[in-house]
């Protein structure tokens, strides 16, 4: 793992990120995916150390709000509301991707596309 952090940056945090976090950061919490959330002493910087591949879509919404200073409430202590959904990783590029009903990718016959009129400015 350390060898991979030293020589690659595209899979995980670099060794520099891990050292900087150790020297300057304080662990605030961890999510159910194993990501660790950190902040500096005066809370002017907040960041995440990802478990596994670095992928921002693995950050749950409550932690994303904390990272962006939308909320100062630590999500581990946050009560889950009935309207909140479970986090789902970004589905772009998978079989579960969303396509609008008029999309060529969803519906290969262009029957639906004919329902739409192209806008053009009046002369």
N, CA, C and O of each residue as an XYZ file, in Angstrom:
492
protein
N       0.826     -1.199      0.000
C       0.000      0.000      0.000
C       0.869      1.261      0.000
O       0.645      2.173     -0.796
N       1.852      1.309      0.888
C       2.738      2.475      0.954
C       3.505      2.622     -0.353
O       3.666      3.735     -0.854
N       3.982      1.504     -0.915
C       4.710      1.543     -2.185
C       3.850      2.182     -3.271
O       4.333      2.994     -4.062
N       2.577      1.809     -3.300
C       1.648      2.354     -4.288
C       1.423      3.845     -4.058
O       1.313      4.603     -5.021
N       1.353      4.281     -2.794
C       1.163      5.711     -2.490
C       2.374      6.539     -2.889
O       2.231      7.693     -3.295
N       3.568      5.960     -2.775
C       4.783      6.699     -3.111
C       4.898      6.940     -4.606
O       5.279      8.028     -5.035
N       4.566      5.920     -5.406
C       4.833      5.996     -6.836
C       3.624      6.275     -7.720
O       3.793      6.529     -8.913
N       2.424      6.237     -7.180
C       1.246      6.549     -8.001
C       0.356      7.540     -7.285
O       0.338      7.585     -6.055
N      -0.368      8.319     -8.025
C      -1.293      9.284     -7.446
C      -2.701      9.085     -7.961
O      -3.630      9.684     -7.420
N      -2.902      8.269     -8.986
C      -4.209      8.172     -9.614
C      -5.135      7.166     -8.945
O      -6.315      7.118     -9.293
N      -4.657      6.365     -8.004
C      -5.523      5.405     -7.321
C      -5.916      5.875     -5.922
O      -7.086      5.795     -5.549
N      -4.968      6.355     -5.164
C      -5.188      6.712     -3.766
C      -4.550      8.052     -3.469
O      -4.009      8.714     -4.355
N      -4.621      8.441     -2.211
C      -3.906      9.613     -1.763
C      -2.408      9.358     -1.959
O      -1.955      8.213     -1.937
N      -1.671     10.408     -2.147
C      -0.222     10.257     -2.239
C       0.356     10.192     -0.834
O      -0.323     10.493      0.148
N       1.600      9.800     -0.754
C       2.273      9.744      0.542
C       2.343     11.149      1.147
O       2.290     11.304      2.367
N       2.461     12.166      0.298
C       2.493     13.555      0.772
C       1.198     13.951      1.468
O       1.225     14.628      2.496
N       0.067     13.532      0.911
C      -1.223     13.822      1.528
C      -1.331     13.149      2.883
O      -1.814     13.746      3.845
N      -0.881     11.905      2.954
C      -0.956     11.163      4.214
C      -0.057     11.800      5.282
O      -0.464     11.916      6.438
N       1.162     12.214      4.906
C       2.081     12.852      5.863
C       1.526     14.197      6.305
O       1.523     14.501      7.498
N       1.049     15.019      5.348
C       0.491     16.334      5.681
C      -0.703     16.175      6.619
O      -0.855     16.933      7.576
N      -1.559     15.170      6.333
C      -2.725     14.925      7.188
C      -2.301     14.516      8.591
O      -2.915     14.936      9.571
N      -1.271     13.712      8.692
C      -0.786     13.266      9.992
C      -0.230     14.432     10.810
O      -0.457     14.511     12.017
N       0.500     15.336     10.151
C       1.137     16.454     10.854
C       0.177     17.608     11.140
O       0.313     18.276     12.165
N      -0.784     17.852     10.260
C      -1.626     19.047     10.368
C      -3.099     18.776     10.620
O      -3.858     19.703     10.902
N      -3.509     17.532     10.524
C      -4.933     17.247     10.584
C      -5.388     16.571     11.856
O      -4.611     15.945     12.576
N      -6.688     16.723     12.107
C      -7.349     16.065     13.215
C      -8.494     15.252     12.640
O      -9.295     15.768     11.860
N      -8.577     13.995     13.014
C      -9.653     13.141     12.526
C     -10.968     13.591     13.159
O     -11.077     13.722     14.378
N     -11.954     13.822     12.309
C     -13.270     14.265     12.755
C     -14.233     13.082     12.790
O     -15.057     12.970     13.698
N     -14.125     12.208     11.804
C     -15.030     11.077     11.753
C     -14.745     10.171     10.581
O     -13.793     10.364      9.825
N     -15.594      9.186     10.456
C     -15.465      8.194      9.396
C     -16.862      7.823      8.931
O     -17.792      7.758      9.736
N     -17.015      7.578      7.628
C     -18.325      7.161      7.131
C     -18.380      5.643      7.013
O     -17.410      4.947      7.311
N     -19.528      5.145      6.577
C     -19.710      3.698      6.503
C     -18.891      3.042      5.393
O     -18.779      1.816      5.350
N     -18.317      3.848      4.494
C     -17.478      3.322      3.422
C     -16.012      3.249      3.830
O     -15.180      2.752      3.071
N     -15.692      3.741      5.019
C     -14.316      3.715      5.502
C     -13.524      4.966      5.185
O     -12.341      5.037      5.518
N     -14.137      5.959      4.552
C     -13.459      7.232      4.287
C     -13.254      7.962      5.610
O     -14.126      7.945      6.478
N     -12.092      8.605      5.759
C     -11.776      9.343      6.978
C     -11.852     10.828      6.685
O     -11.325     11.289      5.672
N     -12.509     11.591      7.568
C     -12.690     13.030      7.373
C     -11.813     13.775      8.360
O     -11.784     13.462      9.551
N     -11.094     14.770      7.845
C     -10.096     15.491      8.614
C     -10.350     16.992      8.537
O     -11.025     17.482      7.632
N      -9.789     17.709      9.515
C      -9.778     19.173      9.481
C      -8.495     19.636     10.139
O      -7.860     18.886     10.880
N      -8.113     20.885      9.863
C      -6.926     21.421     10.527
C      -7.328     22.064     11.853
O      -8.505     22.086     12.216
N      -6.338     22.584     12.565
C      -6.553     23.080     13.932
C      -7.626     24.171     14.029
O      -8.479     24.126     14.915
N      -7.581     25.146     13.121
C      -8.544     26.253     13.204
C      -9.760     26.055     12.280
O     -10.534     26.989     12.073
N      -9.928     24.857     11.733
C     -11.065     24.489     10.889
C     -11.186     25.347      9.633
O     -12.288     25.610      9.152
N     -10.032     25.783      9.106
C     -10.061     26.540      7.849
C      -9.914     25.612      6.644
O     -10.123     26.039      5.508
N      -9.557     24.344      6.880
C      -9.460     23.349      5.805
C     -10.113     22.061      6.277
O      -9.953     21.642      7.424
N     -10.850     21.447      5.365
C     -11.465     20.146      5.611
C     -11.194     19.271      4.400
O     -11.235     19.745      3.265
N     -10.916     17.985      4.639
C     -10.627     17.087      3.534
C     -10.985     15.660      3.907
O     -11.300     15.346      5.054
N     -10.923     14.808      2.889
C     -11.268     13.398      3.070
C     -10.099     12.538      2.609
O      -9.475     12.819      1.586
N      -9.811     11.493      3.368
C      -8.867     10.458      2.966
C      -9.716      9.256      2.563
O     -10.348      8.615      3.403
N      -9.719      8.963      1.264
C     -10.599      7.924      0.740
C     -10.102      6.529      1.093
O      -8.899      6.280      1.159
N     -11.037      5.638      1.316
C     -10.741      4.225      1.465
C     -10.805      3.634      0.065
O     -11.861      3.661     -0.567
N      -9.703      3.106     -0.425
C      -9.685      2.569     -1.790
C      -9.447      3.680     -2.796
O      -8.757      4.659     -2.514
N     -10.034      3.510     -3.982
C      -9.829      4.486     -5.052
C     -10.410      5.848     -4.688
O     -11.434      5.951     -4.013
N      -9.726      6.884     -5.155
C     -10.195      8.250     -4.944
C     -11.348      8.496     -5.908
O     -11.160      8.515     -7.124
N     -12.536      8.683     -5.356
C     -13.738      8.897     -6.150
C     -14.696      9.747     -5.326
O     -15.257      9.279     -4.335
N     -14.878     10.989     -5.737
C     -15.686     11.911     -4.934
C     -17.140     11.485     -4.831
O     -17.845     11.938     -3.928
N     -17.608     10.632     -5.725
C     -18.999     10.187     -5.615
C     -19.182      9.192     -4.471
O     -20.310      8.799     -4.174
N     -18.079      8.776     -3.817
C     -18.176      7.886     -2.660
C     -18.414      8.658     -1.367
O     -18.549      8.053     -0.303
N     -18.468      9.976     -1.442
C     -18.718     10.792     -0.249
C     -20.228     10.952     -0.077
O     -20.892     11.512     -0.949
N     -20.778     10.464      1.043
C     -22.229     10.609      1.277
C     -22.636     12.079      1.399
O     -21.807     12.911      1.767
N     -23.896     12.416      1.098
C     -24.349     13.805      1.099
C     -24.110     14.543      2.412
O     -23.739     15.717      2.400
N     -24.320     13.867      3.548
C     -24.147     14.559      4.823
C     -22.688     14.954      5.043
O     -22.408     16.015      5.601
N     -21.761     14.103      4.606
C     -20.341     14.453      4.737
C     -19.942     15.494      3.691
O     -19.087     16.339      3.957
N     -20.548     15.443      2.515
C     -20.274     16.447      1.489
C     -20.666     17.832      1.999
O     -19.946     18.803      1.769
N     -21.792     17.928      2.682
C     -22.212     19.201      3.279
C     -21.218     19.692      4.313
O     -20.949     20.891      4.392
N     -20.673     18.792      5.099
C     -19.679     19.178      6.108
C     -18.388     19.628      5.426
O     -17.799     20.630      5.831
N     -17.939     18.905      4.396
C     -16.698     19.266      3.689
C     -16.783     20.655      3.061
O     -15.782     21.370      3.003
N     -17.955     21.040      2.596
C     -18.144     22.327      1.908
C     -18.625     23.440      2.833
O     -19.048     24.497      2.364
N     -18.563     23.211      4.145
C     -18.957     24.204      5.154
C     -20.436     24.570      5.059
O     -20.834     25.631      5.541
N     -21.255     23.723      4.451
C     -22.691     23.941      4.430
C     -23.258     23.665      5.809
O     -24.234     24.279      6.241
N     -22.614     22.714      6.495
C     -23.027     22.337      7.836
C     -21.794     22.189      8.719
O     -20.761     21.687      8.275
N     -21.905     22.622      9.954
C     -20.820     22.410     10.909
C     -21.091     21.212     11.805
O     -20.276     20.867     12.661
N     -22.243     20.578     11.602
C     -22.631     19.422     12.393
C     -21.880     18.183     11.886
O     -21.876     17.892     10.690
N     -21.253     17.469     12.809
C     -20.523     16.256     12.446
C     -21.565     15.189     12.064
O     -22.415     14.839     12.882
N     -21.502     14.676     10.832
C     -22.529     13.737     10.377
C     -22.666     12.462     11.200
O     -23.757     11.894     11.239
N     -21.617     11.986     11.856
C     -21.764     10.780     12.675
C     -22.773     10.988     13.787
O     -23.440     10.045     14.215
N     -22.884     12.213     14.252
C     -23.808     12.532     15.329
C     -25.173     12.942     14.786
O     -26.119     13.148     15.548
N     -25.264     13.056     13.493
C     -26.460     13.522     12.799
C     -27.545     12.443     12.804
O     -27.288     11.293     12.447
N     -28.740     12.817     13.205
C     -29.882     11.905     13.177
C     -30.350     11.741     11.737
O     -30.511     12.734     11.027
N     -30.568     10.522     11.299
C     -31.037     10.279      9.942
C     -32.529     10.549      9.868
O     -33.311      9.981     10.631
N     -32.920     11.416      8.946
C     -34.321     11.762      8.761
C     -35.017     10.724      7.882
O     -34.360     10.013      7.122
N     -36.327     10.638      7.982
C     -37.083      9.637      7.221
C     -37.015      9.884      5.711
O     -37.154      8.942      4.931
N     -36.801     11.134      5.287
C     -36.780     11.450      3.874
C     -35.404     11.260      3.237
O     -35.276     11.362      2.017
N     -34.384     10.989      4.031
C     -33.043     10.804      3.486
C     -32.895      9.417      2.866
O     -33.334      8.421      3.442
N     -32.275      9.361      1.694
C     -32.042      8.095      1.006
C     -30.623      7.619      1.277
O     -29.745      8.404      1.633
N     -30.417      6.321      1.103
C     -29.076      5.766      1.231
C     -28.219      6.260      0.068
O     -28.721      6.455     -1.039
N     -26.948      6.459      0.317
C     -26.024      6.919     -0.709
C     -25.797      5.835     -1.750
O     -25.619      4.666     -1.409
N     -25.803      6.224     -3.019
C     -25.518      5.316     -4.122
C     -24.385      5.932     -4.924
O     -24.427      7.113     -5.269
N     -23.376      5.130     -5.219
C     -22.245      5.610     -6.017
C     -22.735      6.063     -7.386
O     -23.736      5.550     -7.884
N     -22.045      7.013     -7.996
C     -22.391      7.541     -9.305
C     -22.541      6.402    -10.313
O     -21.638      5.578    -10.455
N     -23.672      6.353    -11.009
C     -23.984      5.258    -11.936
C     -23.673      5.588    -13.389
O     -23.988      4.796    -14.277
N     -23.063      6.734    -13.652
C     -22.739      7.112    -15.016
C     -21.833      6.070    -15.659
O     -20.846      5.642    -15.061
N     -22.167      5.671    -16.862
C     -21.362      4.704    -17.595
C     -21.674      3.255    -17.263
O     -21.010      2.351    -17.770
N     -22.668      3.017    -16.425
C     -23.052      1.648    -16.083
C     -24.414      1.331    -16.697
O     -25.042      2.189    -17.316
N     -24.856      0.104    -16.520
C     -26.172     -0.289    -17.021
C     -27.291      0.441    -16.286
O     -28.412      0.519    -16.789
N     -27.000      0.975    -15.105
C     -28.010      1.690    -14.320
C     -28.041      3.190    -14.599
O     -28.719      3.930    -13.886
N     -27.328      3.649    -15.611
C     -27.307      5.072    -15.937
C     -28.708      5.569    -16.271
O     -29.532      4.828    -16.806
N     -28.964      6.826    -15.949
C     -30.262      7.430    -16.256
C     -30.217      8.051    -17.645
O     -29.274      8.765    -17.986
N     -31.232      7.777    -18.432
C     -31.398      8.414    -19.726
C     -32.818      8.953    -19.792
O     -33.756      8.223    -19.470
N     -33.013     10.206    -20.199
C     -34.367     10.747    -20.365
C     -35.142      9.925    -21.396
O     -34.541      9.244    -22.227
N     -36.443      9.987    -21.343
C     -37.268      9.160    -22.240
C     -37.020      9.461    -23.714
O     -37.198      8.581    -24.555
N     -36.616     10.676    -24.043
C     -36.395     11.036    -25.437
C     -34.954     10.782    -25.892
O     -34.598     11.117    -27.022
N     -34.145     10.210    -25.049
C     -32.747      9.982    -25.391
C     -32.604      8.912    -26.466
O     -33.293      7.893    -26.432
N     -31.718      9.145    -27.408
C     -31.417      8.155    -28.438
C     -30.798      6.917    -27.790
O     -31.013      5.797    -28.253
N     -30.040      7.120    -26.733
C     -29.376      6.001    -26.068
C     -30.373      5.090    -25.357
O     -30.118      3.894    -25.216
N     -31.499      5.632    -24.910
C     -32.501      4.818    -24.216
C     -33.456      4.169    -25.209
O     -33.835      3.007    -25.067
N     -33.830      4.940    -26.207
C     -34.849      4.487    -27.148
C     -34.285      4.620    -28.557
O     -34.265      5.718    -29.114
N     -33.829      3.521    -29.133
C     -33.150      3.598    -30.421
C     -34.076      4.028    -31.555
O     -33.625      4.652    -32.515
N     -35.374      3.700    -31.455
C     -36.269      4.226    -32.491
C     -36.603      5.667    -32.117
O     -36.852      5.964    -30.948
N     -36.609      6.539    -33.078
C     -36.726      7.969    -32.816
C     -38.170      8.445    -32.714
O     -38.437      9.629    -32.921
N     -39.109      7.551    -32.399
C     -40.512      7.922    -32.303
C     -40.722      9.046    -31.271
O     -41.421     10.020    -31.550
N     -40.128      8.911    -30.101
C     -40.290      9.912    -29.042
C     -39.689     11.254    -29.440
O     -40.251     12.302    -29.122
N     -38.567     11.234    -30.124
C     -37.885     12.474    -30.480
C     -38.758     13.348    -31.382
O     -38.603     14.570    -31.386
N     -39.659     12.753    -32.135
C     -40.498     13.546    -33.029
C     -41.521     14.389    -32.269
O     -42.122     15.299    -32.840
N     -41.724     14.088    -30.972
C     -42.661     14.868    -30.165
C     -42.119     16.261    -29.834
O     -42.879     17.143    -29.435
N     -40.859     16.453    -29.991
C     -40.226     17.714    -29.617
C     -40.026     18.586    -30.849
O     -39.558     18.119    -31.887
N     -40.386     19.855    -30.719
C     -40.167     20.806    -31.807
C     -38.945     21.640    -31.482
O     -38.791     22.148    -30.371
N     -38.091     21.767    -32.463
C     -36.903     22.574    -32.255
C     -37.307     24.049    -32.230
O     -38.102     24.490    -33.061
N     -36.770     24.799    -31.292
C     -37.057     26.204    -31.176
C     -36.242     26.968    -32.209
O     -35.073     26.663    -32.444
N     -36.863     27.953    -32.817
C     -36.116     28.851    -33.711
C     -36.661     30.265    -33.496
O     -37.864     30.447    -33.307
N     -35.791     31.244    -33.523
C     -36.239     32.611    -33.300
C     -37.149     33.089    -34.430
O     -37.004     32.683    -35.583
N     -38.084     33.959    -34.069
C     -38.995     34.490    -35.088
C     -38.289     35.597    -35.855
O     -37.512     36.365    -35.288
N     -38.565     35.667    -37.127
C     -37.933     36.696    -37.976
C     -38.574     38.036    -37.798
O     -38.164     39.007    -38.435
